Each structure stands twice: as structure tokens, then as C-alpha cells.
Amino acid sequence: MKKIINDPDAFVDEALDGILAAHPTMLKAVSDDKRAIARADAPIKGHVGIVTGGGSGHLPLFLGYVGVGLCTAVAVGNVFSSPSAEQILAATRAAHGGAGVLYLYGNYGGDVMNFDLAGELAAGEIETDTVVGIDDVASAPPERSSDRRGVAGLFFAYKCAGAAAEKGASLAEVAATARSAVANTRSMGVGLSPTILPAAGKPTFELGPDEMEIGIGIHGERGVRRGRLESADRIASDLLEKIVADLSLARGDRVAVLVNGLGATPLEELYVLYRQVRQELDRMGVLVRRTYVGEFATSLEMAGASLSVMRLDDELARLLDAPARSPFFRE
């Protein structure tokens, strides 16, 4: 696999240098190693800060959601690796405007460990709370939903929690909003080809030229079914069926839908998937109130897509409608 890189070991730092150079009015480094990055106007006095973080290789997740009406700061790890507790602490201090800080990130072991440690290091200095994204229905059954991974559905939690923080809600209120968004969001993906780690130079998994894997994770974690590549309509129906059942969607429900590309899938193909998803939801009598199609959580150059659905109540719908702006997202 050809890549436009220099030294593979410098890949993350050089990418961050480029992002900071391209967006100096929106982002700033807040640690000497530039692995903690915040909104250029952070901290926002009297407002709750929202700190996220995780491994590189998933842009716009996680760094791409630092901005107005979204997250306040982020800690950036190496490719598919957790940021350190010290980097998370630097992001926490940069985000703290006096009203506390919410940790909002995906459910991965290294991230959980290091965010917990950062919270302990900040104790006595900054009040923190934690909400973890667990939207990937393929990663654990409903009775073990707390073990599920956080994938593209984290976008909805960022958007809603960020809107609540932007309007001056308390830490308890922002955390409650994030928990509501997480509880009402489900995702599932399909992989068509692997990603190549820059430092390793080899695929994270193997798939035949005519194979697909339903339920694959954003690091190449094993899915629930591998088989011959099916049509876009069959794939969309399969993903949606699992999400609808897990979320217990019913006629009259309102939802937001996100069709996400994993890094190497053309936008046209994502719209083909959305076409089928929308037709099936319309037939079910489920009202699609907001739609997002594009790359929201990638896996370097992995080919494939994921579907995320969030059931809306009046408050979540209002927060989703609120303005937001970052280098990677504008609404």
C-alpha cells in the first residue's frame, strides 16, 4: 500500500503540525509535545469543558470535533493507541473554565485506564465526570451493552453535549445530556478491505477480494459475520435491522441518521447505502429528522462504512440543531 508519508514514526506528529498550521484561529497546542490540543479560545470562563481523546488514524474522530458547540480539548495518541494520562491532564487543564470538565470518549481499555488516571491526577484541582461511548451493537450483546465499543455514533454525543455546554449548562447537566445521547444511539459497520498501519506496513486483518465483514470494528476488530460481498441494499438492510431491533425503534419515533465512510469508500457509495436506509425507515413510519453522510470516524484507508442511528426526544433534537463549528465540521 502506497502512503504519502515521511518517517512512519513521525506520521502523527507531522499530521498534527499540519493541522495546527492550517487552522491557527480555531486550534492551539496546549502541551509541549502538541499531543494535547484545545479550541483557540479555551478555556471558556464559566462553561463546562469537554475533553475527548483516543488514538490517531480516525480523523475526524477525535481531534476533528474540537470546536464551538463541540468538544473543548483533545488528547491525541499514536495510531490506534491511547493518549497518555499526562496528555489527557494537559487537555483537562486547558479546557477547565471553572465549571468542571466532562470526559467523553470511546470505550477502549487503554483510553478508559488513562482517562481514569487523568481524572485522579486532576482531583482536588478540577471536578470531572465521565461518559463513555458504547454505540457499536456488534461488539457485545444487549445484556453486556456497557462492554460495547464507541464508534461513529460518538459524533451525536459530541454534538449534543457540546451544545449543552455552549449554552452554559452545569457539569451534571452536560453529562446527563451525553448519557442520553449515548443511550439512544446505535451503530454497526461493514469492512471491505483492511487498513495499513504506517509503522507496521502490513494489513491489520485479511479479507479476500470478494469478501466483506459485517460488524467489523474501527481497528479491524472481528465482526459478527464474514462472507461474499453483497449488494448495497442488502448491506444497508442488514445493518439497519440489527440497529432497529437493538434500539427498539417503532412507528412514530424520530431519529437522526449518520452514514459514515471508513476512509476509502466513495461518497457516492455512502449515498447509495443511505437511499436504502431511508426507504426502509420511511416504510416503518420512523421519521428521519436529520441526516449526516460523509466521513465522521475513519480507519485510515479502510474500505467500508458504518450506520449510526440516534432516537430523538425534544431536547436531543434541539441540541442537535444547535450551531457548531470545527476545522472538520460546520453546521
TIZALO-547992 format. One line per 5 residues: their letters; for each residue x negated, y, z of C-alpha. Coordinates in steps of 0.25 Angstrom, whole numbers, always signed. Each point is the difference from the previous one (the first is absolute). Layout:
BEGIN
a	X:Y:Z  ...
***
This chain:
BEGIN
mkkii	+0:+0:+0  -6:+13:-4  +1:+12:+10  -4:+14:-1  -8:+1:+13
ndpda	-15:+3:+4  -5:-8:+12  +11:-9:+5  -4:+2:+14  +3:+15:-2
fvdea	+13:-1:-7  +9:+4:+11  -8:+12:+5  -2:+5:-15  +15:-2:-2
ldgil	+3:+9:+13  -10:+10:-5  +7:+1:-13  +14:+1:+7  -5:+11:+10
aahpt	-6:+8:-12  +12:-1:-8  +10:+5:+11  -7:+9:+9  +12:+8:+3
mlkav	+8:-12:+5  -10:-9:+7  -12:+1:+9  -10:-10:+6  +0:+0:+15
sddkr	-11:-9:+3  -15:+0:-4  +2:-12:-9  +12:+5:-7  +8:-12:+4
aiara	+10:+8:+8  +8:+10:-9  +11:+9:+4  +9:+10:-6  -7:+13:-3
dapik	+9:+8:+10  -1:-11:+11  +2:+0:+12  +14:+6:-1  +3:+7:+13
ghvgi	+11:-5:+8  +3:-11:-10  -2:-15:+1  -11:-5:-8  +1:-13:-8
vtggg	-13:-8:-2  -1:-12:-10  -11:-8:-5  -5:-13:-6  -9:-6:-10
sghlp	-4:+7:-13  +5:-6:-13  +14:+3:+1  +2:+15:-5  +9:+7:+2
lflgy	+1:-8:+13  -5:+4:+10  -7:+13:-3  +10:+5:-10  +11:+2:+10
vgvgl	-8:+11:+8  +7:+13:-3  +12:+9:+3  +12:-8:+4  -8:-13:+1
ctava	-12:-4:+9  -9:+10:+7  -13:-8:-1  -6:-14:-4  -12:-9:+3
vgnvf	-6:-7:-12  -7:-14:+1  -8:-7:-11  +7:-7:-11  +11:-9:+7
sspsa	-7:+2:+14  +5:+8:+12  -5:+13:+4  -7:+1:+13  +6:+4:+13
eqila	-10:+12:+0  +5:+4:-14  +15:-1:+5  -3:+8:+12  -6:+11:-8
atraa	+12:+0:-9  +9:+0:+13  -7:+13:+6  +1:+7:-14  +15:-3:+0
hggag	+3:+4:+14  +8:+13:+1  +4:-1:+14  +12:-9:-2  -6:-14:-1
vlyly	-4:-9:-11  +7:-11:-6  -8:-12:-6  +7:-5:-12  -6:-11:-9
gnygg	+1:-14:-5  +0:-13:+8  -14:-5:-2  -9:-6:+11  -12:+9:-1
dvmnf	+9:+12:-1  +8:-3:+12  -12:-3:+8  -7:+13:-4  +12:+9:+1
dlage	+3:-6:+14  -15:+3:+4  +1:+14:-5  +13:+2:+8  -7:-5:+12
laage	-12:+10:-2  +10:+11:-2  +7:-3:+12  +0:+12:+10  -3:+9:-11
ietdt	+11:-2:-10  +13:-7:+1  +2:-11:-11  +11:-9:-4  -1:-11:-11
vvgid	+9:-5:-11  -4:-12:-9  +5:-2:-14  +5:-14:-2  +8:+0:-13
dvasa	-6:-12:-7  +11:-11:+0  -9:-10:-6  -10:+0:+11  +8:-5:+12
ppers	+15:-5:+2  +10:+9:+6  -1:-6:+14  -15:+4:-1  +2:+13:-7
sdrrg	-10:+7:+10  -11:-8:-7  +3:+5:-14  -10:+9:-7  +2:+14:-4
vaglf	+0:+3:-15  +6:+11:-9  +12:+2:+9  -9:+7:+9  +3:+12:-9
faykc	+14:+1:+5  -5:+1:+15  -10:+10:-4  +10:+9:-7  +11:-1:+11
agaaa	-9:+1:+12  -8:+12:-7  +13:+7:-3  +4:-1:+15  -14:+5:+4
ekgas	+1:+11:-9  +13:+5:+6  -6:+0:+14  +6:-13:+5  -7:-5:+13
laeva	-9:-12:+0  +11:-9:+5  +9:+5:-11  -11:-2:-11  -3:-14:+5
atars	+15:-4:+0  +1:+5:-14  -11:-8:-5  +5:-12:+8  +14:+2:-7
avant	-7:+1:-14  -8:-13:+3  +12:-8:+5  +8:+4:-13  -11:-3:-10
rsmgv	-4:-13:-7  -10:-3:-11  -5:-11:-9  -10:-1:-11  -5:-8:-12
glspt	-14:-2:-4  -4:-3:-14  -16:+2:+1  -10:+2:+11  -8:+12:+4
ilpaa	-15:+0:+0  -7:+6:+13  -11:+10:-5  -10:-6:+10  +3:-15:-3
gkptf	+2:+1:-15  +10:-12:+0  +15:-2:+1  +7:-1:+13  +8:-11:-5
elgpd	+2:-8:-13  +13:-1:-9  +1:-6:-13  +2:+8:-13  +15:-4:+0
emeig	+2:+0:+15  +7:+9:+10  +1:+0:+15  +12:+5:+8  -2:+6:+13
igihg	-15:+3:-1  -6:+10:+10  -7:+13:-4  -14:-7:+4  +4:-13:-8
ergvr	+6:-7:+12  +7:-12:-5  +15:+1:-4  +12:-9:+1  +0:-5:-14
rgrle	-10:-2:-12  +5:-4:-13  +1:+4:-15  +2:+14:-3  +15:+3:-1
sadri	+7:+12:-7  +1:+13:+6  +15:-2:+3  -3:-13:+7  -11:+6:+9
asdll	+8:+12:+4  +12:-9:+3  -9:-9:+9  -6:+12:+8  +13:+7:+2
ekiva	+8:-13:+4  -10:-2:+11  +0:+15:+5  +16:+0:-1  +1:-12:+9
dlsla	-10:+4:+10  +5:+14:+1  +15:-5:+0  +4:+10:-10  +15:+1:-3
rgdrv	+9:+8:-9  +1:+15:+3  -14:+0:+6  -9:+12:-5  -15:-3:-3
avlvn	-13:+6:-5  -7:-9:-10  -15:+0:-3  -7:-8:-11  -15:+0:+2
glgat	-11:-3:-9  -12:-8:+6  -10:+7:-9  -1:-5:-14  +15:-1:-4
pleel	+5:+10:-10  +11:+10:+5  +9:-5:-11  +0:-14:+6  +4:+6:+13
yvlyr	+12:+6:-6  +4:-13:-6  +0:-6:+13  +8:+12:+6  +10:-2:-11
qvrqe	+4:-14:+5  -1:+4:+15  +10:+12:-3  +9:-8:-8  +1:-11:+11
ldrmg	+2:+10:+11  +11:+7:-8  +7:-13:-2  -1:-2:+15  +6:+13:+3
vlvrr	-12:+5:+7  -3:+15:-2  -14:+4:-5  -2:+14:+6  -15:+2:-3
tyvge	-9:-7:-10  -15:-1:+0  -8:-6:-11  -15:+0:-1  -13:-3:+8
fatsl	+2:+1:+14  -8:-11:+6  -10:-6:-9  -11:-11:+1  -11:+5:-9
emaga	+3:-6:-14  +9:-11:+4  +11:-2:-10  +14:-1:+6  +11:+7:+7
slsvm	+8:+1:+13  +14:+4:+3  +4:+7:+13  +14:+4:+4  +4:+9:+12
rldde	+14:+0:+5  +4:+14:+3  +9:+6:+11  +3:+15:+0  -13:+4:+8
larll	-10:-8:-9  +7:+5:-12  -2:+14:+4  -15:-2:+4  -3:-7:-13
dapar	+6:+12:-7  -9:+10:+7  -12:+6:-8  -14:-6:+1  -13:+3:-7
spffr	-13:-7:+0  -11:-2:-11  +7:-13:-4  +15:+3:+2  +9:+12:-2
e	+15:+2:+3
***
